[in-house]
Amino acid sequence: MNFLETAVKAAKASGVLLMQHFGSELDVDEAKHHDIKLALDRESQDLITSILLEQFPDHAIYGEEGLAGNQESDYQWIVDPIDGTVNFFYGIPHFCISIALRHKGELIVGVILDPPMNDLWTVEKGGPALLNGKPIKASPRTKLEESILFVGCGKTEDSLETGLARFKRASLRARKMRMMGSAALGMAYIATGRLDAYVESRISLWDIAAGQLLLEAAGGKTTLTQVEGEPDVWSIVATNGKIPIEEIL
């Protein structure tokens, strides 16, 4: 079984687990003002980890719920077991599983599964971006006035201020604005032409790794800037590669 097949197997297994619990009472591990951690987040990552390491026991796992495997490996799986946990907890069917693989720091595989919609995005380095096995492309739109933008506001005071200011500027220009609650799905939507851009000042690597490879294969563009002093926390500007997003930054 190759890298992509294994990632798809892991994502689908996790998707079955999540849908078995969606809409039911859930165990909360940690509840913060702007976030929730579920026992199911850990269960999902443990399931994904077991499938990946069964096939590739010498690989590293870097996930939202912790590390596993051989952290010295040149192969690192980047896992978000539920991207959109708050949506999931409140019964909003907008969440996904995101799995990426990088080799010596370079992304080579990306998988994003939307279990409620049964949408599966896949990509391998050098290959096409696919949705349910069919090639996809980012939108051809070139004007902000024709575009739908996804702006995230983060969880810190600074990122909230930055995000709200961007949201206001963009609202005066774009056709519509969205705050959707899943970065990985936002990037998959841009790759599919459903959205045109996504901007956020603080986001974690596991939220965007698979989406970055997918979007760039679909003709889009991703610009990441590491947040000073915080490894694997980034600001992101992801677009269809055509709209003048700098006008609202």
C-alpha positions as CSV (number, residue, x, y, z in Angstrom):
1,M,0.0,0.0,0.0
2,N,1.4,3.4,-1.0
3,F,1.4,6.7,1.0
4,L,-1.7,8.1,-0.5
5,E,-3.7,4.8,-0.2
6,T,-2.7,4.5,3.4
7,A,-3.7,8.2,4.1
8,V,-7.1,7.6,2.5
9,K,-7.6,4.4,4.5
10,A,-6.8,6.3,7.7
11,A,-9.0,9.2,6.9
12,K,-12.0,7.0,5.9
13,A,-11.7,5.0,9.1
14,S,-11.6,8.2,11.2
15,G,-14.6,9.5,9.2
16,V,-16.7,6.4,10.1
17,L,-15.7,6.9,13.8
18,L,-16.7,10.6,13.7
19,M,-20.0,10.0,12.0
20,Q,-20.9,7.3,14.6
21,H,-20.7,10.0,17.3
22,F,-21.9,13.0,15.4
23,G,-25.0,14.5,17.0
24,S,-24.6,12.5,20.2
25,E,-23.4,13.5,23.7
26,L,-19.7,13.9,23.7
27,D,-17.0,13.8,26.4
28,V,-15.2,17.1,26.7
29,D,-11.5,16.9,27.7
30,E,-11.0,20.7,27.9
31,A,-13.3,23.6,27.4
32,K,-11.6,27.0,26.8
33,H,-13.3,30.3,26.0
34,H,-12.7,30.0,22.2
35,D,-12.1,26.3,21.8
36,I,-13.1,22.7,22.9
37,K,-11.0,19.6,23.1
38,L,-13.0,16.3,22.9
39,A,-12.0,12.8,23.9
40,L,-13.0,12.0,20.3
41,D,-10.1,14.2,19.0
42,R,-7.7,11.8,20.7
43,E,-9.6,8.7,19.6
44,S,-9.6,9.9,16.0
45,Q,-5.9,10.6,16.0
46,D,-5.1,7.3,17.8
47,L,-7.0,5.5,15.1
48,I,-5.2,7.4,12.3
49,T,-1.9,6.8,13.9
50,S,-2.4,3.1,14.3
51,I,-3.2,2.7,10.6
52,L,-0.3,4.9,9.4
53,L,2.3,3.3,11.7
54,E,1.1,-0.2,11.0
55,Q,2.0,0.4,7.3
56,F,5.0,2.7,8.0
57,P,6.4,1.9,11.5
58,D,9.5,4.0,11.1
59,H,7.6,7.2,10.2
60,A,6.9,10.2,12.5
61,I,3.4,11.4,13.5
62,Y,3.0,15.1,14.2
63,G,-0.6,15.8,15.2
64,E,-2.8,18.2,17.0
65,E,-3.2,15.6,19.7
66,G,0.5,14.8,20.1
67,L,3.5,13.0,18.6
68,A,4.1,9.3,17.8
69,G,6.4,7.1,15.9
70,N,10.1,7.9,15.1
71,Q,10.5,11.6,15.4
72,E,13.9,11.3,13.7
73,S,12.4,10.0,10.5
74,D,12.6,11.9,7.2
75,Y,8.9,11.1,6.7
76,Q,6.5,13.0,8.9
77,W,2.7,12.6,8.9
78,I,0.8,15.8,9.8
79,V,-2.6,15.0,11.3
80,D,-5.6,17.0,12.3
81,P,-8.1,14.4,13.5
82,I,-11.0,16.8,13.6
83,D,-10.6,20.2,12.0
84,G,-13.7,22.0,13.1
85,T,-14.1,20.5,16.6
86,V,-16.4,23.2,17.8
87,N,-18.6,22.8,14.8
88,F,-18.6,19.1,15.5
89,F,-19.5,19.5,19.1
90,Y,-22.4,21.8,18.3
91,G,-23.8,19.5,15.6
92,I,-22.8,21.7,12.7
93,P,-21.9,19.4,9.8
94,H,-18.8,21.4,8.7
95,F,-15.7,19.6,9.8
96,C,-13.0,17.3,8.3
97,I,-10.0,15.0,8.8
98,S,-6.8,16.4,7.4
99,I,-3.7,14.2,6.8
100,A,-0.5,15.3,5.0
101,L,2.9,13.7,4.5
102,R,6.1,15.5,4.1
103,H,9.5,14.1,3.2
104,K,12.5,16.0,4.5
105,G,10.3,19.0,5.0
106,E,8.6,18.9,1.6
107,L,4.9,18.1,1.3
108,I,4.3,15.0,-0.9
109,V,0.7,13.8,0.0
110,G,-2.4,15.5,1.1
111,V,-5.9,14.1,2.0
112,I,-8.9,16.0,3.3
113,L,-12.1,14.1,4.1
114,D,-15.5,15.8,4.8
115,P,-17.5,13.0,6.4
116,P,-21.0,14.6,6.4
117,M,-20.7,15.4,2.7
118,N,-18.6,12.3,1.8
119,D,-16.2,14.5,-0.1
120,L,-12.7,13.3,-0.4
121,W,-9.9,15.5,-1.6
122,T,-6.6,13.9,-2.5
123,V,-3.3,15.1,-4.0
124,E,0.3,13.8,-4.5
125,K,3.3,16.0,-5.3
126,G,3.4,16.6,-9.0
127,G,-0.1,15.2,-9.6
128,P,-3.5,16.8,-10.0
129,A,-5.8,17.9,-7.2
130,L,-8.7,15.6,-7.0
131,L,-12.2,15.7,-5.5
132,N,-13.7,12.2,-5.3
133,G,-11.3,11.1,-8.0
134,K,-12.1,14.0,-10.4
135,P,-9.6,16.8,-11.2
136,I,-10.4,20.2,-9.7
137,K,-9.2,23.7,-10.3
138,A,-9.3,27.0,-8.3
139,S,-11.7,29.6,-9.6
140,P,-10.8,31.9,-12.6
141,R,-12.1,35.0,-10.7
142,T,-9.9,38.0,-10.8
143,K,-11.9,40.7,-9.0
144,L,-12.5,41.0,-5.3
145,E,-16.0,42.2,-6.2
146,E,-16.8,38.8,-7.6
147,S,-15.2,36.8,-4.9
148,I,-16.2,35.0,-1.7
149,L,-13.5,35.3,1.0
150,F,-13.0,33.3,4.2
151,V,-11.3,35.3,7.0
152,G,-10.3,33.7,10.3
153,C,-9.9,35.7,13.4
154,G,-7.8,33.4,15.6
155,K,-8.1,33.2,19.4
156,T,-5.7,35.8,20.7
157,E,-6.5,39.5,21.2
158,D,-4.0,40.6,18.5
159,S,-5.2,38.0,16.0
160,L,-8.8,38.9,16.7
161,E,-8.1,42.6,16.1
162,T,-6.2,41.8,12.9
163,G,-8.9,39.4,11.6
164,L,-11.8,41.8,12.3
165,A,-10.1,44.7,10.6
166,R,-9.4,42.5,7.6
167,F,-13.0,41.3,7.6
168,K,-14.3,44.9,7.6
169,R,-12.0,45.9,4.7
170,A,-12.9,42.9,2.7
171,S,-16.6,43.2,3.4
172,L,-16.5,46.5,1.5
173,R,-15.0,44.9,-1.5
174,A,-15.9,41.2,-1.8
175,R,-19.2,39.7,-2.9
176,K,-19.6,37.7,0.3
177,M,-17.6,37.0,3.4
178,R,-17.5,33.7,5.4
179,M,-16.2,32.5,8.8
180,M,-16.6,28.8,8.5
181,G,-14.6,27.1,11.3
182,S,-12.4,24.7,9.4
183,A,-9.2,25.9,7.8
184,A,-8.6,22.7,5.9
185,L,-12.0,22.7,4.4
186,G,-11.6,26.4,3.5
187,M,-8.5,25.6,1.6
188,A,-10.1,22.6,-0.1
189,Y,-13.0,24.9,-1.1
190,I,-10.6,27.3,-2.7
191,A,-9.0,24.4,-4.6
192,T,-12.5,23.4,-5.8
193,G,-13.5,27.0,-6.8
194,R,-16.2,27.3,-4.1
195,L,-14.2,30.1,-2.3
196,D,-11.6,32.4,-3.6
197,A,-9.3,33.2,-0.7
198,Y,-8.6,32.4,3.0
199,V,-6.7,34.7,5.3
200,E,-5.8,34.2,9.0
201,S,-3.0,35.6,11.2
202,R,-2.5,32.5,13.4
203,I,-3.0,29.0,12.3
204,S,-1.3,25.6,13.1
205,L,0.5,23.5,10.6
206,W,-1.8,20.5,11.0
207,D,-4.7,22.8,9.9
208,I,-3.2,23.7,6.6
209,A,-0.5,21.2,5.4
210,A,-2.8,19.0,3.3
211,G,-4.7,22.0,2.1
212,Q,-1.5,23.8,0.9
213,L,-0.4,20.9,-1.3
214,L,-4.0,20.5,-2.7
215,L,-4.5,24.2,-3.4
216,E,-1.2,24.7,-5.1
217,A,-1.9,21.6,-7.3
218,A,-5.2,23.2,-8.2
219,G,-3.5,26.4,-9.5
220,G,-3.9,28.4,-6.3
221,K,-1.3,30.1,-4.2
222,T,-0.4,29.9,-0.5
223,T,1.9,32.3,1.4
224,L,2.9,31.2,4.9
225,T,4.8,33.4,7.4
226,Q,5.9,31.8,10.6
227,V,4.8,33.6,13.8
228,E,7.9,34.7,15.6
229,G,8.9,32.5,18.5
230,E,6.2,29.9,17.8
231,P,7.3,26.9,15.8
232,D,4.6,25.6,13.4
233,V,2.3,28.5,14.0
234,W,1.8,30.6,10.9
235,S,-0.1,33.4,9.3
236,I,-1.6,32.4,6.0
237,V,-2.8,34.0,2.8
238,A,-4.3,31.3,0.5
239,T,-6.0,32.3,-2.8
240,N,-7.0,31.1,-6.2
241,G,-3.8,32.8,-7.4
242,K,-5.7,35.5,-9.3
243,I,-7.6,37.9,-7.1
244,P,-5.7,41.0,-5.6
245,I,-5.9,39.9,-2.0
246,E,-3.2,42.3,-0.9
247,E,-5.8,45.1,-1.2
248,I,-7.5,43.9,2.0
249,L,-4.5,42.8,4.0
